[in-house]
Amino acid sequence: MNTKAPPGVLINGRFLSAPPTAVHRVAYELTRALGELPQRPPVSIAVPPGTRPAWPAPELPVRETGRLHGIAWEQLFLPRAARGQLLLGFCNMAPFGVRAGLTMVHDAQVFTTPRSYGQVRSAWARLHIRRAGAAQRGLLTVSEFARRELVALGIAPAERIHVVHNGVDHVRRIPRDDTILRRLGLGPRRYALALANLQPHKNIGLLLRAFARPGLAGLPLVLTGRASAADFAAAGWSLPPNTVFAGYVSEGEMTSLQAHALAVCTPSLTEGFGLPPVEGLMLGTPALIAPCGALPEVCGPGALRVDPHDPAAWEAALLSLQNDPALWQSLAQAGQAFAARFTWEAAARRLVEVIAQVTAQWQ
């Protein structure tokens, strides 16, 4: 059989003009790191016409192609631009007409926790994922846990799903903006940090119940992100008085909050990876996690694992960190050493290995 290497790799660059969500952060950092590798296949980025990047330009050729924008561009014009190349997509979605592709599916949550996403969004994402798993050369995902879930759901066989762990070392190059500590009246190690998120699988209500307990009355729970106090109240949650809603914060503010927290709390019932606690570990802050999803895999020895249904257990874990400096320090050191493996360079090198593997028999 005659075989030949593909002429190059094309990245779906629609994410470059998208808001900085966790998925888009992964897409950008992986693309950036791929561009900085000295040895890699020829790679370029395709974007819709008139794209105004929300991220700094990666060190890769970026070319506008086709017409239209959004889903229409992705489905109609991106496949034409990708002819004869391997198409990489890092944001769960894939053009239906592309077979020579690798799509990153970050988790299986649209299958396992559809209430977190809504009927229409879940159905659309499930269609994309099943189609990519059946038709493309392979899938990428970000943890062994996510890979096992996708296999169990029949999305693709294990040998066609490739794990490329996220990096978190971007937090080291973001200058910290400590003014947020003064603005919110916070002191180092005198607050816990979590996401303001109402998705059921994020399980933030567990933290609200924990921080309503008397032992944590003097410890603020700082919540960052879109959901407000009014949103939580409308959803039926009673907010303890020590809850602080920071709202949207800049990257520098977020890095400061992560670096100075007593702990980054992640009580999620499932996660495909879980960037915030691992970012905290990279900065030397212990994590409190539910022993669910990929969280034990990616947090390792830098986390205390706490029952996601027991507010009293979270109270006790936080008090142990607050009252035992030696425990806090040992977790911080172990977690930082463990998180050091999660770099974007390592992720890009792993991606190059996968590309070589799936194109070895390019027809």
C-alpha positions as CSV (number, residue, x, y, z in Angstrom):
1,M,0.0,0.0,0.0
2,N,1.3,3.4,-0.9
3,T,1.3,5.9,1.9
4,K,2.3,9.5,2.2
5,A,2.4,12.1,4.9
6,P,-0.3,14.8,4.9
7,P,0.9,18.2,3.6
8,G,0.1,19.8,6.9
9,V,-2.2,20.4,9.9
10,L,-5.0,23.0,10.0
11,I,-6.4,24.3,13.3
12,N,-10.0,25.5,13.6
13,G,-9.3,29.0,14.8
14,R,-12.8,30.0,15.5
15,F,-11.9,30.2,19.2
16,L,-9.5,33.1,18.6
17,S,-12.4,35.6,18.6
18,A,-14.4,33.9,21.3
19,P,-14.6,35.0,25.0
20,P,-12.0,33.5,27.3
21,T,-13.8,30.5,28.7
22,A,-11.9,27.5,30.1
23,V,-12.3,25.6,26.8
24,H,-11.1,28.5,24.8
25,R,-8.1,28.9,27.2
26,V,-7.1,25.3,26.4
27,A,-7.5,25.9,22.7
28,Y,-5.4,29.0,22.8
29,E,-2.6,27.7,25.0
30,L,-2.3,24.4,23.1
31,T,-2.1,26.3,19.8
32,R,0.4,28.7,21.3
33,A,2.6,25.9,22.6
34,L,2.4,24.0,19.4
35,G,3.6,27.1,17.5
36,E,6.6,27.3,19.8
37,L,7.8,23.7,19.3
38,P,11.0,23.6,17.2
39,Q,10.0,20.2,15.7
40,R,6.4,19.8,14.6
41,P,4.5,19.2,11.4
42,P,3.5,22.3,9.2
43,V,0.6,23.9,11.1
44,S,-1.6,26.9,10.2
45,I,-4.8,28.3,11.6
46,A,-8.0,29.0,9.7
47,V,-10.3,31.8,10.9
48,P,-13.6,33.3,9.5
49,P,-13.2,36.5,7.5
50,G,-12.8,39.7,9.5
51,T,-11.8,37.9,12.7
52,R,-10.7,40.2,15.5
53,P,-8.7,38.0,17.9
54,A,-9.5,38.2,21.6
55,W,-6.1,36.4,22.3
56,P,-2.5,37.4,21.4
57,A,-1.5,36.0,18.1
58,P,0.1,32.5,18.3
59,E,3.4,32.0,16.4
60,L,1.6,30.2,13.5
61,P,0.3,31.4,10.2
62,V,-3.3,32.6,10.5
63,R,-5.4,32.9,7.4
64,E,-8.9,34.1,6.8
65,T,-11.0,31.8,4.6
66,G,-14.5,31.4,3.3
67,R,-17.5,33.5,4.1
68,L,-20.0,33.8,6.9
69,H,-19.2,33.3,10.6
70,G,-19.9,31.0,13.5
71,I,-21.5,27.6,13.0
72,A,-22.2,28.3,9.3
73,W,-18.5,29.0,8.6
74,E,-17.4,26.0,10.6
75,Q,-19.8,23.6,8.8
76,L,-19.6,25.0,5.2
77,F,-16.3,26.7,4.6
78,L,-13.8,25.2,7.1
79,P,-14.0,21.7,5.5
80,R,-13.0,23.2,2.1
81,A,-10.1,25.0,3.7
82,A,-9.0,21.7,5.3
83,R,-8.9,19.5,2.2
84,G,-5.8,17.4,2.1
85,Q,-4.8,18.3,5.7
86,L,-5.5,17.1,9.1
87,L,-8.1,19.3,10.8
88,L,-7.6,20.0,14.5
89,G,-10.5,21.2,16.6
90,F,-10.0,21.9,20.4
91,C,-13.5,23.1,21.4
92,N,-15.8,19.9,21.3
93,M,-17.4,20.8,17.9
94,A,-16.5,19.5,14.5
95,P,-17.6,20.0,10.9
96,F,-19.9,17.0,10.0
97,G,-18.2,16.6,6.6
98,V,-14.6,16.1,7.8
99,R,-13.1,12.7,8.3
100,A,-9.4,13.6,8.3
101,G,-9.8,15.3,11.7
102,L,-9.0,15.2,15.4
103,T,-11.5,16.8,17.7
104,M,-10.9,17.5,21.4
105,V,-13.8,16.5,23.5
106,H,-13.1,17.8,27.0
107,D,-15.6,15.7,28.9
108,A,-18.7,13.6,28.6
109,Q,-20.9,15.9,30.6
110,V,-23.5,16.6,27.9
111,F,-24.3,12.9,28.1
112,T,-23.9,12.3,31.9
113,T,-25.2,15.7,33.3
114,P,-27.4,17.2,30.5
115,R,-29.3,19.3,33.0
116,S,-26.2,21.5,33.4
117,Y,-26.4,22.6,29.7
118,G,-30.0,22.7,28.6
119,Q,-31.8,20.5,26.2
120,V,-30.9,22.2,22.9
121,R,-27.3,22.7,23.7
122,S,-26.8,19.2,25.0
123,A,-28.5,17.6,22.0
124,W,-26.4,19.7,19.6
125,A,-23.1,18.9,21.4
126,R,-24.0,15.1,21.6
127,L,-24.6,15.1,17.9
128,H,-21.2,16.7,17.2
129,I,-19.4,14.3,19.6
130,R,-21.0,11.2,18.3
131,R,-20.3,12.2,14.7
132,A,-16.7,13.0,15.4
133,G,-16.2,9.8,17.3
134,A,-17.6,7.7,14.5
135,A,-16.2,9.5,11.4
136,Q,-12.9,11.1,12.3
137,R,-9.4,9.6,12.6
138,G,-9.6,10.0,16.4
139,L,-10.6,12.1,19.3
140,L,-8.5,14.0,21.8
141,T,-9.5,14.4,25.5
142,V,-7.9,15.9,28.6
143,S,-7.8,13.1,31.2
144,E,-7.9,9.3,31.5
145,F,-11.2,9.7,33.3
146,A,-12.8,11.5,30.4
147,R,-11.4,8.9,28.0
148,R,-12.9,6.0,30.0
149,E,-16.3,7.8,30.0
150,L,-16.3,8.4,26.3
151,V,-15.4,4.7,25.7
152,A,-18.1,3.5,28.1
153,L,-20.7,5.7,26.2
154,G,-19.6,4.1,22.9
155,I,-18.4,7.3,21.4
156,A,-15.2,5.7,20.0
157,P,-13.0,2.7,21.0
158,A,-10.2,3.3,23.4
159,E,-7.5,3.1,20.8
160,R,-9.0,6.0,18.9
161,I,-9.2,8.4,21.9
162,H,-6.0,10.1,22.9
163,V,-5.3,11.8,26.2
164,V,-3.6,15.2,26.0
165,H,-3.6,16.6,29.6
166,N,-4.1,20.3,29.9
167,G,-1.3,22.6,31.0
168,V,-1.6,25.1,33.8
169,D,1.7,26.9,33.7
170,H,0.1,29.9,32.0
171,V,-0.6,31.1,35.5
172,R,3.1,31.7,36.0
173,R,3.3,34.3,33.3
174,I,0.2,36.2,34.3
175,P,1.2,39.2,36.5
176,R,-0.8,39.1,39.8
177,D,-3.1,42.0,40.6
178,D,-3.2,42.0,44.4
179,T,-5.5,45.1,44.4
180,I,-8.4,42.7,44.4
181,L,-7.5,41.6,47.9
182,R,-7.8,45.1,49.2
183,R,-11.0,45.7,47.2
184,L,-12.7,42.7,48.7
185,G,-11.2,43.1,52.2
186,L,-9.3,39.8,52.1
187,G,-6.1,38.6,53.8
188,P,-3.7,35.9,52.6
189,R,-5.0,32.4,53.6
190,R,-8.1,34.0,55.2
191,Y,-10.6,33.0,52.6
192,A,-11.5,30.0,50.4
193,L,-12.0,30.3,46.7
194,A,-14.5,28.7,44.3
195,L,-16.5,29.3,41.1
196,A,-19.9,31.1,41.1
197,N,-21.6,28.5,39.0
198,L,-25.2,27.2,39.2
199,Q,-24.7,24.1,37.0
200,P,-25.9,21.1,39.0
201,H,-22.7,19.1,38.6
202,K,-20.6,21.9,40.0
203,N,-22.3,21.3,43.3
204,I,-21.6,24.8,44.7
205,G,-24.7,24.5,46.9
206,L,-22.7,22.1,49.0
207,L,-20.2,24.9,49.8
208,L,-23.0,27.3,50.7
209,R,-24.3,24.7,53.3
210,A,-20.7,24.2,54.6
211,F,-20.0,27.9,55.0
212,A,-23.3,28.4,56.8
213,R,-22.0,26.1,59.6
214,P,-20.7,27.9,62.7
215,G,-17.1,26.8,62.5
216,L,-16.7,28.7,59.2
217,A,-18.5,31.9,60.2
218,G,-15.2,33.8,60.2
219,L,-13.9,32.5,56.9
220,P,-15.2,34.2,53.7
221,L,-16.1,32.0,50.7
222,V,-15.1,34.0,47.6
223,L,-17.0,33.1,44.4
224,T,-15.8,34.3,41.1
225,G,-17.7,34.2,37.8
226,R,-21.0,35.0,36.1
227,A,-23.6,33.9,38.6
228,S,-24.5,36.6,41.2
229,A,-26.1,36.6,44.6
230,A,-29.4,37.3,43.0
231,D,-29.0,34.3,40.7
232,F,-28.3,32.0,43.6
233,A,-31.2,33.4,45.5
234,A,-33.5,32.9,42.5
235,A,-32.4,29.3,42.3
236,G,-33.5,28.8,45.9
237,W,-30.2,28.9,47.7
238,S,-29.8,30.6,51.1
239,L,-26.6,32.6,51.1
240,P,-24.5,32.6,54.3
241,P,-23.3,36.1,55.3
242,N,-19.7,35.2,54.7
243,T,-20.2,34.7,51.0
244,V,-18.4,37.2,48.8
245,F,-19.3,37.5,45.1
246,A,-16.3,38.9,43.2
247,G,-18.1,38.8,39.8
248,Y,-15.9,38.6,36.7
249,V,-12.3,39.2,37.5
250,S,-9.3,39.8,35.3
251,E,-6.6,37.1,34.8
252,G,-4.3,39.0,37.1
253,E,-7.0,39.2,39.8
254,M,-7.9,35.6,39.4
255,T,-4.2,34.5,39.7
256,S,-3.9,36.6,42.9
257,L,-7.0,35.1,44.4
258,Q,-5.7,31.6,43.6
259,A,-2.3,32.3,45.0
260,H,-3.4,33.8,48.3
261,A,-6.4,31.5,49.1
262,L,-6.4,29.1,52.0
263,A,-7.7,26.6,49.5
264,V,-9.3,26.3,46.1
265,C,-12.6,24.4,46.6
266,T,-14.0,22.2,43.9
267,P,-16.9,20.0,45.1
268,S,-17.9,19.0,41.5
269,L,-19.7,15.7,41.0
270,T,-17.8,15.2,37.8
271,E,-15.0,17.1,35.9
272,G,-13.2,16.2,32.7
273,F,-10.1,18.0,34.1
274,G,-10.8,20.9,36.4
275,L,-8.4,23.8,35.6
276,P,-9.0,26.0,38.7
277,P,-7.8,23.6,41.4
278,V,-4.7,22.6,39.4
279,E,-3.9,26.2,38.6
280,G,-4.0,26.8,42.4
281,L,-1.7,23.9,42.9
282,M,0.8,25.3,40.4
283,L,0.7,28.6,42.5
284,G,1.3,26.7,45.8
285,T,-2.3,26.6,47.1
286,P,-3.8,23.4,48.3
287,A,-7.0,22.1,46.8
288,L,-10.2,20.7,48.5
289,I,-11.9,18.4,46.0
290,A,-14.7,15.9,45.7
291,P,-13.2,12.5,44.9
292,C,-15.1,12.6,41.6
293,G,-14.4,12.7,37.9
294,A,-10.8,13.5,36.9
295,L,-10.2,15.6,40.0
296,P,-8.1,13.0,41.9
297,E,-6.2,12.2,38.7
298,V,-5.1,15.8,38.1
299,C,-4.8,17.1,41.7
300,G,-2.8,14.1,43.1
301,P,-1.2,14.6,46.6
302,G,-1.9,18.4,46.7
303,A,-5.6,17.9,47.5
304,L,-7.8,16.8,50.4
305,R,-10.6,14.7,49.1
306,V,-13.9,15.4,50.8
307,D,-17.4,13.8,50.5
308,P,-19.3,16.0,48.0
309,H,-22.6,15.4,49.9
310,D,-21.4,16.2,53.5
311,P,-21.2,19.9,54.4
312,A,-19.8,19.0,57.9
313,A,-16.9,17.2,56.2
314,W,-16.0,20.3,54.2
315,E,-16.2,22.4,57.3
316,A,-13.8,20.0,59.1
317,A,-11.4,20.0,56.1
318,L,-11.2,23.8,55.9
319,L,-10.7,24.1,59.6
320,S,-7.9,21.6,59.5
321,L,-6.1,23.7,56.9
322,Q,-6.8,26.8,58.8
323,N,-5.5,25.5,62.1
324,D,-2.7,23.3,61.0
325,P,0.0,25.2,59.2
326,A,2.2,22.1,58.8
327,L,-0.6,20.3,57.0
328,W,-1.2,23.4,54.8
329,Q,2.5,23.6,53.9
330,S,2.9,19.9,53.1
331,L,-0.1,19.9,50.8
332,A,1.1,23.1,49.1
333,Q,4.5,21.7,48.5
334,A,3.3,18.3,47.3
335,G,0.6,19.9,45.1
336,Q,3.1,22.3,43.4
337,A,5.5,19.5,42.7
338,F,2.7,17.3,41.2
339,A,1.2,20.1,39.1
340,A,4.7,20.8,37.6
341,R,4.0,18.0,35.1
342,F,1.0,19.9,33.6
343,T,2.8,22.2,31.2
344,W,1.5,23.4,27.8
345,E,4.8,22.4,26.2
346,A,4.3,18.8,27.4
347,A,0.7,18.9,26.1
348,A,1.9,20.2,22.7
349,R,4.6,17.5,22.5
350,R,2.0,14.8,23.3
351,L,-0.2,16.3,20.6
352,V,2.6,16.0,18.0
353,E,2.9,12.3,19.0
354,V,-0.8,11.8,18.4
355,I,-0.7,13.6,15.1
356,A,2.2,11.4,13.9
357,Q,0.3,8.3,15.1
358,V,-3.0,9.1,13.3
359,T,-1.3,10.2,10.1
360,A,1.1,7.3,9.8
361,Q,-1.2,5.5,7.4
362,W,-2.5,8.6,5.6
363,Q,-4.1,7.6,2.3
